[in-house]
Amino acid sequence: MTKERACRTCHLITHKTFCPKCKTPTLSDDFSGAVIILDPQNSLIARRLNFDVRGKYALRVR
């Protein structure tokens, strides 16, 4: 199983070698915290954190 990595641009957590959301290869395995967004249109947390797509996101990426 591949290691989870977080995109430095949009904070999406993925197992791929590039970000499927913003298509950048700038991924980091040094991240902390995670939030899962299921309904971004009706989520106050998603609005506050500027996450507009369903998925698992890192709260801090280094």
N, CA, C and O atoms as CSV, one atom per row, in Angstrom:
chain,resi,resn,atom,element,x,y,z
A,1,MET,N,N,0.843,-1.180,0.000
A,1,MET,CA,C,0.000,0.000,0.000
A,1,MET,C,C,0.891,1.249,0.000
A,1,MET,O,O,1.883,1.315,0.726
A,2,THR,N,N,0.527,2.223,-0.815
A,2,THR,CA,C,1.322,3.448,-0.904
A,2,THR,C,C,0.997,4.392,0.248
A,2,THR,O,O,-0.080,4.342,0.842
A,3,LYS,N,N,1.940,5.230,0.534
A,3,LYS,CA,C,1.815,6.179,1.636
A,3,LYS,C,C,0.935,7.366,1.233
A,3,LYS,O,O,0.956,7.811,0.085
A,4,GLU,N,N,0.171,7.864,2.190
A,4,GLU,CA,C,-0.640,9.055,1.920
A,4,GLU,C,C,0.265,10.277,1.867
A,4,GLU,O,O,1.196,10.413,2.660
A,5,ARG,N,N,-0.024,11.159,0.921
A,5,ARG,CA,C,0.713,12.401,0.760
A,5,ARG,C,C,-0.294,13.524,0.579
A,5,ARG,O,O,-1.394,13.300,0.074
A,6,ALA,N,N,0.078,14.732,0.988
A,6,ALA,CA,C,-0.808,15.886,0.894
A,6,ALA,C,C,-0.258,16.898,-0.102
A,6,ALA,O,O,0.947,17.141,-0.160
A,7,CYS,N,N,-1.147,17.476,-0.872
A,7,CYS,CA,C,-0.772,18.497,-1.843
A,7,CYS,C,C,-0.426,19.793,-1.108
A,7,CYS,O,O,-1.165,20.234,-0.229
A,8,ARG,N,N,0.699,20.392,-1.477
A,8,ARG,CA,C,1.102,21.647,-0.845
A,8,ARG,C,C,0.241,22.820,-1.313
A,8,ARG,O,O,0.191,23.849,-0.640
A,9,THR,N,N,-0.427,22.685,-2.437
A,9,THR,CA,C,-1.241,23.766,-2.984
A,9,THR,C,C,-2.662,23.761,-2.418
A,9,THR,O,O,-3.123,24.773,-1.893
A,10,CYS,N,N,-3.359,22.619,-2.524
A,10,CYS,CA,C,-4.768,22.568,-2.128
A,10,CYS,C,C,-5.036,21.715,-0.890
A,10,CYS,O,O,-6.173,21.670,-0.420
A,11,HIS,N,N,-4.012,21.030,-0.343
A,11,HIS,CA,C,-4.070,20.226,0.878
A,11,HIS,C,C,-4.832,18.913,0.738
A,11,HIS,O,O,-5.066,18.248,1.747
A,12,LEU,N,N,-5.224,18.516,-0.451
A,12,LEU,CA,C,-5.903,17.239,-0.661
A,12,LEU,C,C,-4.937,16.100,-0.365
A,12,LEU,O,O,-3.783,16.135,-0.793
A,13,ILE,N,N,-5.404,15.089,0.367
A,13,ILE,CA,C,-4.587,13.921,0.685
A,13,ILE,C,C,-4.868,12.842,-0.349
A,13,ILE,O,O,-6.024,12.538,-0.645
A,14,THR,N,N,-3.792,12.260,-0.902
A,14,THR,CA,C,-3.924,11.281,-1.962
A,14,THR,C,C,-2.850,10.211,-1.840
A,14,THR,O,O,-1.867,10.393,-1.123
A,15,HIS,N,N,-3.034,9.101,-2.536
A,15,HIS,CA,C,-2.031,8.035,-2.626
A,15,HIS,C,C,-1.262,8.121,-3.943
A,15,HIS,O,O,-0.322,7.354,-4.152
A,16,LYS,N,N,-1.636,9.020,-4.820
A,16,LYS,CA,C,-1.019,9.152,-6.140
A,16,LYS,C,C,0.276,9.960,-6.073
A,16,LYS,O,O,0.629,10.483,-5.016
A,17,THR,N,N,0.979,10.060,-7.194
A,17,THR,CA,C,2.222,10.829,-7.250
A,17,THR,C,C,1.995,12.267,-7.698
A,17,THR,O,O,2.941,13.051,-7.761
A,18,PHE,N,N,0.742,12.623,-8.013
A,18,PHE,CA,C,0.374,13.991,-8.353
A,18,PHE,C,C,-1.004,14.255,-7.753
A,18,PHE,O,O,-1.725,13.317,-7.411
A,19,CYS,N,N,-1.365,15.508,-7.627
A,19,CYS,CA,C,-2.656,15.866,-7.042
A,19,CYS,C,C,-3.766,15.720,-8.089
A,19,CYS,O,O,-3.689,16.346,-9.146
A,20,PRO,N,N,-4.788,14.912,-7.822
A,20,PRO,CA,C,-5.867,14.756,-8.789
A,20,PRO,C,C,-6.774,15.992,-8.899
A,20,PRO,O,O,-7.500,16.144,-9.881
A,21,LYS,N,N,-6.730,16.863,-7.898
A,21,LYS,CA,C,-7.570,18.060,-7.908
A,21,LYS,C,C,-6.934,19.205,-8.696
A,21,LYS,O,O,-7.561,19.762,-9.597
A,22,CYS,N,N,-5.689,19.559,-8.358
A,22,CYS,CA,C,-5.054,20.707,-9.020
A,22,CYS,C,C,-3.946,20.302,-9.986
A,22,CYS,O,O,-3.304,21.163,-10.588
A,23,LYS,N,N,-3.718,19.006,-10.139
A,23,LYS,CA,C,-2.782,18.448,-11.136
A,23,LYS,C,C,-1.320,18.852,-10.938
A,23,LYS,O,O,-0.550,18.841,-11.898
A,24,THR,N,N,-0.925,19.206,-9.719
A,24,THR,CA,C,0.462,19.562,-9.459
A,24,THR,C,C,1.198,18.383,-8.820
A,24,THR,O,O,0.584,17.581,-8.116
A,25,PRO,N,N,2.500,18.271,-9.058
A,25,PRO,CA,C,3.279,17.191,-8.448
A,25,PRO,C,C,3.874,17.569,-7.092
A,25,PRO,O,O,4.704,16.829,-6.564
A,26,THR,N,N,3.472,18.699,-6.520
A,26,THR,CA,C,4.046,19.177,-5.263
A,26,THR,C,C,3.340,18.536,-4.075
A,26,THR,O,O,2.479,19.151,-3.446
A,27,LEU,N,N,3.713,17.301,-3.775
A,27,LEU,CA,C,3.121,16.563,-2.668
A,27,LEU,C,C,4.128,16.424,-1.538
A,27,LEU,O,O,5.337,16.384,-1.769
A,28,SER,N,N,3.621,16.351,-0.319
A,28,SER,CA,C,4.481,16.210,0.847
A,28,SER,C,C,3.956,15.092,1.727
A,28,SER,O,O,2.746,14.926,1.877
A,29,ASP,N,N,4.870,14.325,2.309
A,29,ASP,CA,C,4.445,13.312,3.266
A,29,ASP,C,C,4.526,13.849,4.693
A,29,ASP,O,O,4.271,13.118,5.650
A,30,ASP,N,N,4.881,15.122,4.833
A,30,ASP,CA,C,4.954,15.781,6.131
A,30,ASP,C,C,3.740,16.693,6.297
A,30,ASP,O,O,3.783,17.876,5.958
A,31,PHE,N,N,2.664,16.122,6.824
A,31,PHE,CA,C,1.450,16.900,7.077
A,31,PHE,C,C,0.863,16.484,8.405
A,31,PHE,O,O,1.182,15.415,8.927
A,32,SER,N,N,-0.004,17.337,8.958
A,32,SER,CA,C,-0.641,17.003,10.231
A,32,SER,C,C,-2.110,17.392,10.187
A,32,SER,O,O,-2.509,18.331,9.499
A,33,GLY,N,N,-2.892,16.647,10.936
A,33,GLY,CA,C,-4.329,16.884,10.994
A,33,GLY,C,C,-5.003,16.514,9.701
A,33,GLY,O,O,-4.402,16.590,8.628
A,34,ALA,N,N,-6.245,16.116,9.803
A,34,ALA,CA,C,-7.009,15.771,8.606
A,34,ALA,C,C,-8.487,16.025,8.859
A,34,ALA,O,O,-8.982,15.889,9.977
A,35,VAL,N,N,-9.168,16.394,7.798
A,35,VAL,CA,C,-10.609,16.591,7.850
A,35,VAL,C,C,-11.189,15.976,6.582
A,35,VAL,O,O,-10.619,16.109,5.499
A,36,ILE,N,N,-12.322,15.304,6.725
A,36,ILE,CA,C,-12.995,14.703,5.578
A,36,ILE,C,C,-14.231,15.535,5.269
A,36,ILE,O,O,-15.104,15.710,6.119
A,37,ILE,N,N,-14.295,16.041,4.055
A,37,ILE,CA,C,-15.409,16.874,3.609
A,37,ILE,C,C,-16.322,16.014,2.744
A,37,ILE,O,O,-15.900,15.505,1.706
A,38,LEU,N,N,-17.579,15.851,3.172
A,38,LEU,CA,C,-18.540,15.047,2.427
A,38,LEU,C,C,-19.490,15.900,1.594
A,38,LEU,O,O,-19.866,15.509,0.489
A,39,ASP,N,N,-19.879,17.056,2.113
A,39,ASP,CA,C,-20.820,17.933,1.423
A,39,ASP,C,C,-20.287,19.369,1.478
A,39,ASP,O,O,-20.695,20.141,2.345
A,40,PRO,N,N,-19.385,19.733,0.571
A,40,PRO,CA,C,-18.729,21.040,0.665
A,40,PRO,C,C,-19.668,22.241,0.512
A,40,PRO,O,O,-19.374,23.313,1.041
A,41,GLN,N,N,-20.777,22.088,-0.191
A,41,GLN,CA,C,-21.695,23.216,-0.383
A,41,GLN,C,C,-22.432,23.577,0.901
A,41,GLN,O,O,-22.769,24.744,1.100
A,42,ASN,N,N,-22.691,22.613,1.775
A,42,ASN,CA,C,-23.456,22.866,3.001
A,42,ASN,C,C,-22.617,22.782,4.265
A,42,ASN,O,O,-23.169,22.810,5.365
A,43,SER,N,N,-21.311,22.682,4.142
A,43,SER,CA,C,-20.438,22.527,5.296
A,43,SER,C,C,-19.824,23.866,5.695
A,43,SER,O,O,-19.178,24.533,4.887
A,44,LEU,N,N,-20.035,24.244,6.945
A,44,LEU,CA,C,-19.419,25.468,7.442
A,44,LEU,C,C,-17.905,25.320,7.532
A,44,LEU,O,O,-17.168,26.273,7.278
A,45,ILE,N,N,-17.445,24.136,7.890
A,45,ILE,CA,C,-16.005,23.891,7.974
A,45,ILE,C,C,-15.368,23.994,6.594
A,45,ILE,O,O,-14.308,24.601,6.448
A,46,ALA,N,N,-15.997,23.413,5.589
A,46,ALA,CA,C,-15.463,23.488,4.226
A,46,ALA,C,C,-15.396,24.937,3.745
A,46,ALA,O,O,-14.416,25.336,3.116
A,47,ARG,N,N,-16.413,25.712,4.034
A,47,ARG,CA,C,-16.396,27.126,3.637
A,47,ARG,C,C,-15.282,27.878,4.350
A,47,ARG,O,O,-14.575,28.679,3.738
A,48,ARG,N,N,-15.127,27.622,5.639
A,48,ARG,CA,C,-14.110,28.318,6.442
A,48,ARG,C,C,-12.697,27.974,5.970
A,48,ARG,O,O,-11.816,28.834,5.958
A,49,LEU,N,N,-12.486,26.713,5.580
A,49,LEU,CA,C,-11.171,26.272,5.140
A,49,LEU,C,C,-10.968,26.384,3.626
A,49,LEU,O,O,-9.901,26.034,3.122
A,50,ASN,N,N,-11.965,26.859,2.907
A,50,ASN,CA,C,-11.929,27.036,1.449
A,50,ASN,C,C,-11.730,25.732,0.695
A,50,ASN,O,O,-10.965,25.686,-0.268
A,51,PHE,N,N,-12.411,24.666,1.122
A,51,PHE,CA,C,-12.400,23.387,0.424
A,51,PHE,C,C,-13.715,23.263,-0.328
A,51,PHE,O,O,-14.783,23.257,0.284
A,52,ASP,N,N,-13.645,23.163,-1.653
A,52,ASP,CA,C,-14.871,23.162,-2.452
A,52,ASP,C,C,-15.170,21.829,-3.133
A,52,ASP,O,O,-16.133,21.726,-3.893
A,53,VAL,N,N,-14.353,20.809,-2.869
A,53,VAL,CA,C,-14.532,19.487,-3.470
A,53,VAL,C,C,-14.503,18.445,-2.360
A,53,VAL,O,O,-13.757,18.586,-1.391
A,54,ARG,N,N,-15.315,17.398,-2.501
A,54,ARG,CA,C,-15.320,16.306,-1.525
A,54,ARG,C,C,-13.938,15.682,-1.441
A,54,ARG,O,O,-13.229,15.588,-2.443
A,55,GLY,N,N,-13.556,15.257,-0.241
A,55,GLY,CA,C,-12.279,14.564,-0.113
A,55,GLY,C,C,-11.699,14.670,1.278
A,55,GLY,O,O,-12.300,15.252,2.182
A,56,LYS,N,N,-10.528,14.101,1.433
A,56,LYS,CA,C,-9.785,14.132,2.680
A,56,LYS,C,C,-8.687,15.183,2.535
A,56,LYS,O,O,-7.906,15.140,1.585
A,57,TYR,N,N,-8.628,16.125,3.474
A,57,TYR,CA,C,-7.712,17.244,3.391
A,57,TYR,C,C,-6.825,17.329,4.636
A,57,TYR,O,O,-7.268,17.022,5.743
A,58,ALA,N,N,-5.586,17.742,4.447
A,58,ALA,CA,C,-4.668,17.980,5.546
A,58,ALA,C,C,-4.898,19.390,6.075
A,58,ALA,O,O,-5.178,20.311,5.308
A,59,LEU,N,N,-4.777,19.552,7.384
A,59,LEU,CA,C,-4.932,20.875,7.967
A,59,LEU,C,C,-3.634,21.686,7.871
A,59,LEU,O,O,-3.672,22.907,7.720
A,60,ARG,N,N,-2.488,21.002,7.958
A,60,ARG,CA,C,-1.196,21.679,7.839
A,60,ARG,C,C,-0.269,20.818,7.003
A,60,ARG,O,O,-0.110,19.626,7.263
A,61,VAL,N,N,0.340,21.428,5.998
A,61,VAL,CA,C,1.284,20.728,5.109
A,61,VAL,C,C,2.614,21.456,5.186
A,61,VAL,O,O,2.673,22.679,5.057
A,62,ARG,N,N,3.675,20.698,5.395
A,62,ARG,CA,C,5.023,21.298,5.447
A,62,ARG,C,C,5.814,20.919,4.235
A,62,ARG,O,O,6.967,21.326,4.098
